[in-house]
Amino acid sequence: MSLLIKGGRIVNEGRVAEADIVVADGNITDVRSRKSAADDADFAEVIDATGCYVLPGIIDDHVHFREPGLTEKADIDTESRAAAAGGVTSYFDMPNCMPTTTTLQALNDKFALARQKSHVNYSFFYGATNDNADTFSQLPASRIPGIKLFMGSSTGNMLVDQQQALERIFKTCRLPLMAHCEDTDIINRNMAEAKKAWGDDPQVSLHALIRSEEACLSSSRKAVELAKKYGTRLHVAHISTAEELELFEVNTHHKHQTPNVKLQRITAEACVGHLLFTLLDHERLGAKIKVNPSIKTPVDQFMLRQALSDGRISVVATDHAPHLLSQKEGGCAKAASGMPMLQFSLVAMLELVDEGVLTIQQLVELMCHNPARLFDVHQRGFLRRGYRADITIVRPHQPWTVSKDCILSKCGWSPLEGHTFNWRVERTLCNGHTVYGNGQVDASYIGEEMRFEHPL
C-alpha cells in the first residue's frame, strides 16, 4: 500500500524543510521537495499535514512497562497505547520486572509477550547482576539495545555494589551499558539521619537531601572511571545534577546537530521529569514526582536544560515508571518512586521549544536521531529513504488540557493533570501504519521487534 504525507514541515537531520514523504510497504521510499509533488490519485492513502511538523517517530530509550509480574501498575498493552498517543514509535524496556530480565529465558519471555501485546516497536535491556557477566557473550546482540546496570538501589532488587562484580561487568560488556548511578551507602546514611530527625517516614520534600547530589556524583564518577579504564560504551541514565554534567564533554557542533555523537564512548541521558520539575514542586505535587534519582534544585534544572544544546546531554527519555496512586502515598520511606510520563513527553519537550530552551531540530536530535545512533538501531530514527516509516505528526497552536479521562497509562494518573499544552500529537505512524490518529489508538496493530547493528 502506498501512502503520501504532504503539506507538512519536515524536521530531520538539523533542517526544517517543506517536503512530502512517500511510504510503501512500511518503508520511506522518497522524501521529496514540494516542487515535485505527485498527484494524490497515485496513492492509496494521502495524509494532509498542512500546518503540522513531521518528525521521525520518538525513540524512548528508558521505560518501565512493569510486565511481567507488576501488571497491576502497567503492562505492555496499556503503556504501548500511551506511547502511540504520545508520538513514541519505539521503546527500550528496563529489566527490573518480576522475574528480572537477567537470564536468556526471561529475555525471550518478554519478547514473546511483546509480539502479542505491543502496539509500537519494542526491545528490551538485559539486566546485569553481581554474578551474571558470564552470560553477556550469549546475548542476541542484534535484538537488544544493551545491558542495564543498577549501581544504586532502585525498584527491583538489582543492585550491583561489589567492586569485583562492577569491574567484571565493565570489562566484559561489549554492548552499550546503561547505568543507574546513585551511591547506596550515601543514601542509606542520609536516610538514617533523616529518620532520626523527622521520624520513620520523612516528608517527601526531603527526598533530594536523602538521594542527594553527592550520592549521584559519587556513583556517576565511578562509572565514568570504570568505562575509561575498560573502554566500555557507557550511557549514564537520568542525570539529575549540575555537578554530574562536568563528567561529560561539551561538543563544538552545528547549532542543531551533534554529528559525532556515535563516536562518543561515554554519554548521558536526561529525563523529562528532571527538566520539567524542581524539588520545590513537591509542595504542589507531593510524592507524584518522587523519582530515583530525585528531582533536585532549580539550579540543577537550569543546568540540565543548558546541557541539552551543548552536547553534554545526548538523549532525552522519560524513565516512564507507573505506580498505582495508592502506592505513591507517604513520604521518603513509604511512597514508591517513579512516575508515568510517556504519553506527554513529546508535547512537554515541544513546550520547552516554545520557551526557547532548545530548537525543534535539537529536540529531534535528542529524542529520535541520537537514541538511534547511540544504540545502533537498524533503519529507524531518521526520515530517510529505505528506513522504516516511523513518523510522528504534531500540530502547534492547539491548546488542550491534560485530564484524567485522556490518560492511557494503566495507573490512571499523571503529575501533569490540569496542565495546558500548546502542541498536539496529530498522528503516529509505526512502520507506515497509523497506530494513533483522530484521538484513537489502533489496538489491533502490533509493532515490530527492533534490530540493532552493534559493532562488536
Secondary structure as UniProt FT lines:
FT   STRAND          2..6
FT   STRAND          9..12
FT   TURN            13..14
FT   STRAND          15..24
FT   TURN            25..26
FT   STRAND          27..33
FT   HELIX           34..36
FT   HELIX           40..42
FT   STRAND          45..48
FT   TURN            50..51
FT   STRAND          53..56
FT   STRAND          58..63
FT   TURN            67..69
FT   TURN            71..73
FT   HELIX           76..85
FT   TURN            86..87
FT   STRAND          88..93
FT   HELIX           104..117
FT   STRAND          121..124
FT   STRAND          126..127
FT   TURN            130..131
FT   HELIX           133..138
FT   TURN            141..143
FT   STRAND          147..150
FT   TURN            155..156
FT   HELIX           163..172
FT   STRAND          177..180
FT   HELIX           184..198
FT   HELIX           204..206
FT   HELIX           207..210
FT   HELIX           213..230
FT   STRAND          234..236
FT   HELIX           242..245
FT   TURN            246..247
FT   TURN            255..256
FT   TURN            259..260
FT   HELIX           261..263
FT   STRAND          266..271
FT   HELIX           272..276
FT   HELIX           279..281
FT   HELIX           282..285
FT   HELIX           286..289
FT   HELIX           298..307
FT   STRAND          315..317
FT   HELIX           325..328
FT   TURN            332..334
FT   HELIX           342..344
FT   HELIX           345..354
FT   TURN            355..356
FT   HELIX           360..364
FT   HELIX           365..369
FT   HELIX           370..374
FT   TURN            375..376
FT   TURN            385..386
FT   STRAND          391..395
FT   STRAND          400..401
FT   HELIX           404..406
FT   TURN            410..411
FT   TURN            415..418
FT   STRAND          420..421
FT   STRAND          424..430
FT   TURN            431..432
FT   STRAND          433..437
FT   TURN            438..439
FT   STRAND          440..441
FT   TURN            443..444
//
